[in-house]
Structure formats: C-alpha cells, structure tokens
Amino acid sequence: MQNLREHFSTFRTLILVGLLVRLALCFWTGHPWDFEVFIRVGYYVANGSSLFGIFPSESYYNKGLGQPIFPYVTGLGYFPAWGLYTALAYKIYNLFPISPFFYYFMLKLAPILGDLASTYLIYSLTLIATGDTQRARLSSLAFFLCPFVIFISSVWGMFDSIPLAFTFASTMLLLADKPYWSGFCLGMGIYIKIVPIIYLPIHFLYLNSKKGMKDAFTYMLTALTVPFILTMIPLIYFRWETSKAAITIFSQTQKTGEVLTYWNLGALLNALFPQNFSAETLNEIFSFPLVRYLWILGLVVGYLLYHKLQKDLPNDFSGFYSLDPLLKGYLSTTIGFLLTRTFIPEQFVIYLAPLIIVQAKSPKSKNMWGWRHVWILALTFAFANLYPFAFAYLVNPELWYIFNHLAFTQPYSNIRYFARFSIAVIFDLMLMKILSEMVADYGKSA
C-alpha cells in the first residue's frame, strides 16, 4: 500500500512538473508565423472584423501586440472555433491589460488544457487496453512529458491536442455504447480542426458492424451536423460572408509540397537547381490532381486495414476487443494520410498518439520506442526547419531576422533544405516500419 501511494504521488508530481514547464514557456514564445496570425486574428475579430474577411490588406501589425516581422499576415484556414477563441482571449486581455504577455498566455491556455485532457484520456484508454494502472500512468506520462507535445502547444502555440482529446473522448463514448454523444464529440473535434474527420469512416464501420447501417448513418450525420451548425451560427449572427468562409475552410485541402514530408524534395531541388526546378515548375507538379489528392488513396488503405481487423472479431466484440482495432485503425489511417499528403505540418504528428496506447499492451514495447522515435524525428525536423531561437521572437524580433538571413543565405540555406529532406525521409520510413509491423502482427494473429 505504501509503494502504491508513493507511485501515485510521483505520478502527480510529474504531471505538475509537466504543467509548470508549459506555463514557464507559454507566455514569451511562439511560432513566428502561426502565432503572429493568432495574435492579429484575435485582435481584429474582437474589434469587429470578419473572421473570414481577414486578408493581408487588413491584418497588418498592431503596435504593442506581437512583432512587426511581417507587415501583413493571412487569416485562419479553419472552422470558426479557433478564431473565436483568439478573439475571446483578446477580450479577456483587454479587460485586464496587464501586459501583452498575458494575451499570449491566454492564447496558449486552451492548447495546454488540451494536453491535460488528452493525457487523462490516454490514461483511461490504456487502462481499458491493459487493465494495468502502472502502464496507464506510464502511457499518459509518455504523452504529457513528451518534449515534442510541450513544444507544439506551449512554444509553437498550436492547438491540435484539443481535437485529439475530443477524438479520444469520442472513442471512450463509443466503447461505452453511447454513439450519439460519441458523434457529438467527434463533431466537436472536427469543428476545432478538421483533421479528425479522417476517423469518421472508422467509427461508421464500427457502428455498422455492431448496430447496423441505420445507426451508423445517424452517427455520421451527427458528427457532420455539429461543425456545420456551429459554423453557421456565427456566420448568421455576425453576418460574415458564407462564400468566403467556404473558400477559407477548403483552402486547407489545396496546400502543397512542404514541411514534414518527402515532398519537400521540391524545395531542395529549387535551391540547388533553380533554373531546372523553378517554383512555377514545381507548382505545376503539385497541382496535378493525382499528386494533390493522393492522400485520399492513403486514407482508403487505412480504412481497408481497419475493416479487415474488425471483420475477424467475434460478433459480440466489446471493451479491449473493440479498442485495439479502433486504435490500429486510427494509426493506419493517420500514417496513410501522413505518407501521401503533400503538405504535412509538424503538429500533425500529435495524431499518432494512439501509438502510445497500442504499444502499452505489449511488454516488448514498454519503452514506447516507436512513439519516441517518431517525436524525436518530428522535433528535430521542426528545429531544422525553423531554428529554436526563432521561437523567442516575441522577446526580441532580431532573433527572427537572424534566422531569416541564415535560412535563405547560401551555404546555410542548402544545408537547411538538405537536413529537412533527410529528416523527413527518415520520418516517413519510420512510419512505414510501424505500419508494416502492425500488418505483420495482424498476419500472425489471423
């Protein structure tokens, strides 16, 4: 009993340490582009601008908030949830204008809470998967104390842990036989950031197998209606333009050829051989529909793998027998998406968190080697792509200008592009290894 109390005390202490690290980092750091967008969008929307009408001619630097490293920035490419939160954060700051750093803290508060919620749900799902309290705690700590997770939410300022938490909550409710609440939670995840929509077909297949086509369609309708209604309410109330909202949201499907993917070979070739691989030539390649929408094929492969896993389960499968194929379905779908989409920002790696739970049920995987390699590669890429000191631009904008000079001046620029491409290729090979091992495990158990 004494050992149990000490173990639980250590667990709570480590959670507190993770929280304190986030709080210590959050108010003075940020991604020089993304966080600057959040700062300015919050200000303009709070002062009456349309969330979907913020264009470079309007979102100029506001003295005292952020830094003037970009004269103009674009708006957000999401459903209204995050834009409305940034406006709320500014309103709270405006009530208590202690310092701009308080505004930056408010912008980071939601992602930090998302980290906490995801940690709790990883603990709960691991407990279902293993029945082992100690493993559940280790799994949750593997997420909460992960430097990459801390970096994404508390340094960068990205909020992907929130839709991840809603996705995990949706899974919990699905296992608890509460499909409509599960659909609501998945819909909320989609509303905050559209990425969790890729898991909707998995839940559809799950419910179709357990309850039939009618319940599966009702579930899908619930999950899609939630973001639609929650988007229409502010559009109607604030009289924002529907056409601009649709263009802004669907613009996320049009991004091409950059960041944590082998497709960033284009940037390397352009840097090394600008005459042969001009920006125009590369844009033509990435605009080709077979390339741009290859991610759809990647998702289909993930869905087929999940369908195969589920088909071999007994008709009355429940509990762990439901959870294991669901988590592997999430993983295969996410990996298929990451391997085939031409634009993969680093924060998408967060959606590989089910890997922690899948590995926790195997004694061989108690060290979370797969998750560890994944986040180390992602964090290394992030620091090669945007040097670590640049994230302190809010304290001194010169740190951004130093990065900007090094990043686009030879030979530093070529070294940077080569490092990005090399790390991205290794990362993708790691994903293929994880996927192949899941398929091999299935083959052994079939």
N, C-alpha and C positions, 0 to 999 in steps of 0.2 A: 504493500500500500504506500509506503514511504517513497519507494522508487517511482511509483506511478505519479505521485504528487510532484516529485522533483522533475519528472519528464514533462508534465503538463506546465509546470512553472517555467521551465526552459523554453517550451513552445511559445507561451505567451510573451516571454521576454524577447524572443527572436522576432515575433510579429511586431512588437513595439519598436524594436531596432529598425526593422524594415520601414515602418511608418515614419520614424524620426528621420531616417535618411532621405525619404521622399520629401518631407516637409523642409529639410535643410537645403535641398536642391531646387525646389519648385519655383520660388519667387524671383530668382535672378537669372534663370537660364531659359532657353527656348530655341526652337529651330528658326534660323534667320528668315526663312520664307514663310513656312506654315504658321508659326506662332505670330509673326507680324501680320499675317492675314487675319488670324483670330482677333488680335488686338484691334485692328481697324474695323473689321466687320462688326464687332461688339459695339464700338463707339458709334458707327453710322446707323446701324439698325436701332439702337437705343435712342437715337436722335431723329428717328422718323424715316430713314431711308428704307427702300425695299430690299429685302434680303436677296432677291433675285434680280435686282437692278443695279447692283454694285459692280461697276466696270472701272477700268483703270482711270478713266476721266474723273471718277468720283471718289475713289478710295485712296486719296492722297494722304501723305503723312500729316498727322495731327500733333503739333508740338507738345512734348511732355509725355506722350504715350508711345512706347516702342522707340525705334530709332529710324532716322531718315536714310537708311541704307538702300531703300528702293523708293523712288519718287512716287510710284503707284504700284498697287498690287491688285490681283483679281479677286473675285468673290469666292464663295464656297461652292463646291460641286456636290452637295448632299441634300437630303430632305431637310425641312426647316429645323429639326430638333437642335442640332448643334449651333446653328446661327442664332436661334432664340436664346439658347443658354449663354452664348457670349454676350448677348445684349443684356440678359439678366445680371451677369457678372459685372458688366459696366454700370448698370443701375445701382447695384449694391455698393460698388466702389464710389459712385457719385454721391451716395448718402453718407459715406464715411471716407472722404478723400484724403486719407492719411498720407498715402504715397502711391505712385503708380505700381510699386511692387505689390501692393495689396490687390490691385486689379489682376496682376499676373498670377498671384496666388489663387484668386477666385477662379481664374480660367483653368488652373491645374487641379482644383479641388475635385471636380467631377471625375477625371481620369484616375485620381488616387483612390476615390471611393469605389470606382470600377475595379481597380486592382484588389481591394479588400473583398468585394462581393465575389469576384472570380475565385479568389483564394478559398473562401468559405465553401463555394460550390464544388471546387476541385476536391476539397477535403471530404465533402458529403458523397460525391460520386465515387471517389476512391474507396471509401468505407463500404459502399454498396458492392463495388467490384471485388474487394479483397476480404471484407469483414475484419480487417486489421486496423485498429486505431493508430498504431505507431506508423504504419505505412501511409495512412491517410494524412497524418501530420507531416511526414517527410515529403509527400507529394505536394501538399499545399505550400510548404516552405520552398520547395524547388521552384515554384512559380513566384511566390511573393518576394523571396530574397534574390531572385534572378536579376543580375545587373542589367540585362537587356530589357526586361519588363520595367524596371525602375527608370531606365534611360528613356524608354518610349513615352511613359506617362508623365514623369516628373521633370525630365530635362527637355525632351523634344516638345512635349505638350499634346501628344496625340491621345485620342480617347477610345482606341479600339478595345480596351478592356471592358468598356461598358456594353457594347453589343455582344462581346464574348460572354459576359455574365448573363445577359438575357438569353443567349443560346443555351448555356448550361442550365439555367432555370427552366427553360422550355423542355430540356431533356429530363430533368427531375420530375416535372409535372406529367410528362408523357409516361414515365415509369410508374407514377402514382395513379395512372388511369384517369387523368384529368385533361383530356385532349384539348378542350376549348380554351382553358387557361394556358395550356402549353402553346396553342396557336397564338394567343394574345401576346405571350412573352416573346415568341419568335418574331411576331409582327413589330413589337417594340424594338427589338434588336435591329430589324430591317430599317425601321424609321430613323434610328440614330445613325446607322451607317449601313448601306445597302448590302454589304458583304454577306451577312447571314442568310440572304435569300438563296444562296447556293446549297444550303442544307434543307430547304423546304421539300424538294423531291424525296430526300431520305425519309423525312417524317411522313410524307404522303405514302411511300411504300410500306413503312412500318404499320401505319394505321390501316391501310388496305389489307395487309396480311392478318392483322389482329381483329379488326372490326368490320371490314368491308369497304367497298368503294364509296358508299354514301357518306360515311363518317370521314373518310379520307378527303373527299371533296369539300365537306363542310370545314374541315381543319384548314385546308389550303385557302378557302375563301376568307376565313377568319384572319389568317396570317397576312393576307394581302389587303384586306379591308382596313386593318388598323393603321398602317402607314398612309393609306390613301385618305382616310377621314382626317387623320391628324395633320396631313399636309393641306387639305382643303380648308380646314378651319382658319388658320392664319391667312391663307390666300384671300378668303372672303372677308374676314374681319379687317385686315389691313389694306385690302384692295390691291394686292400685289398681282402682277400680270401672270396668268396661268401659262401662257406660251413660253415666257422667259423661264419660269420655274421648270417646265418640262425639258427645255433645252439645257439648262444648267445641270439638272439631275442626270440626264442621259449622256452628258458630256463625259462622264466617268468611264463609259464604255469605249471612248474614242482615243484614250491616251495610248501612246505607242513608244516602244523601243527604249526604255530607260530603266535605271536603278537595278534592283537585285535580281537580275536575270541574265542568261547568256545572250539575250538580245541586245545588251549594251555593247556588244561587239561593234555595232554600228558607230558608236561614239569613238571607240578606239581607232577604227579604220578611218574615220573622218579626221581624227587628229594626226594620224600617221601619213595618210594619203589623201589630203583634201581635194586634189584635182580629180582623182578617180572615184572617190566616195564623198561627194558633196552632200550637204544637208538635203537638197532637193531630191537627189537620187535615193537617199535613204528613206525620205518621207514617202516616196512612191512605192518602195518595197513594203513599208509598214502599212501603207494604205490599202494594199492588196487584201481583199476580203478574206482569202484563205489564211493569211497570216494574222490579220487583225482579230478574227473571230475563231482562231484555233482553240482558244480556251473553252469553247462550247464542247468540242470533242473531248478535251481533258475532263470536263465535268461528267460527261456521259460515261466515260470509262470508270470514274469513281462510283457512279450510281449503279453500273452493272456489277461492279465488285460487291457493293453492299447487297444488292439483290441476290447475288449468289450466296453470300454469307447467311442472309436471313432465310433463304429458301431451305437450307439444310437444318434449320432449327425445328424442334417439335412444335406442334400446333398451339400448345398452351404455354409457349415460352414467356418468361417474365423475369423480373429482377436482373441478376447478373447476365442471364442468357439473352436479355433484351439489350442491356447496356453495352456489352462487349462488341457486338456487330454495329451498333449505333456509333460508338466511338471510332471504330475502324472505318466506318462509312464516312464520318466527318474527315478523318485523316486522309483517306484515299481521294476524296473529293477535293480537299484543300490542296493536297500535293498535285493532283491533276491540274488544278487551276493555276498553281504557282509555276508549274513546269511549262505551261502553254500560253499564258497571257504575256503580252509583250511589254506590259508595264506593271512591275511588282514593287511597290514601295516597301521599305524595310518593316513598317509596322504590321504588314500582313502576316509576318512570321508569328505574331501573337496567336493567330488562329490554329497554330499547330499544337497548342496547349493540351488537347486531348491525348497527345503522345505521352504526357506525364502519367496519366491515369492508366493507359494501356500498358505501359512498362511497369507500373507499380505492382501489377498482379503476377509478375514473373520474378522469381528470386534472382535470376541472371541479370535482370535489369534494374536492380535496386539502386544502382548509381545513376540512373537516368542518363546513360551515355548518349542516347540518341538526341534527347532534348538538349543536353549540354552542348553537344557538337553543333546543333542547329543554332542555338542562341549565340554561341561564341563566334560562329561564322557571320551571323547577321550583324552582331555588334562590331566586329572587325570591318565589315563592309561599310557600315554607317560612318565609322571614323576615317576610312579611306576616302569615302565619297565626300564627306564634309568634316574637316579636321576638328578634333574635340574642342579646341579653344574657341572655335567659331560659335559654339552654343552659349558662350558668355557674352554675346554681342549686346545684350541689354545693359550690361555694366559699362562696356566700352565698345563703340561701333568700330574702332580701329581694328579690333580682332576679326571682324568680318572682312574689312578691306585687305588685311594681310592674307587671309585665306583666299579671297577673290584674286589677288595678284598671283599667289603661288599656283592656284588651281588652273589658271589659264596662261601661264608663262612656261615655255619650254626651258629645261627638260622636265620640270616638276609636273607639268600637265600630262605629259606622256606616261610618266611613272604612275600618276594617279589613275589614268584611264586603264593602264595595264593591270594595276592592282585591283581595280574594280572588276574588270572582266575575269581575272583569275579567281578571285574570291567567289564571284557569282557562279562560275562553272563548278567549283568545288562544292558550293552550297547545293546546286542542282543535282550533282552526283550523289550527295548525301541523301537528298530527298528520294532519289531513285532507289538507293540502297534500302531505305526504310520501307518504301512501297514494295520492293521485291521480297523483303523479309516477311512482310505481312501476307503476301500472296503465298510464299513458301510455307508459312505456318498454317495457312488455310489448307494447303495441299496435304500436309501431314495429318491434319485432323479430319479431313474429308473421308 
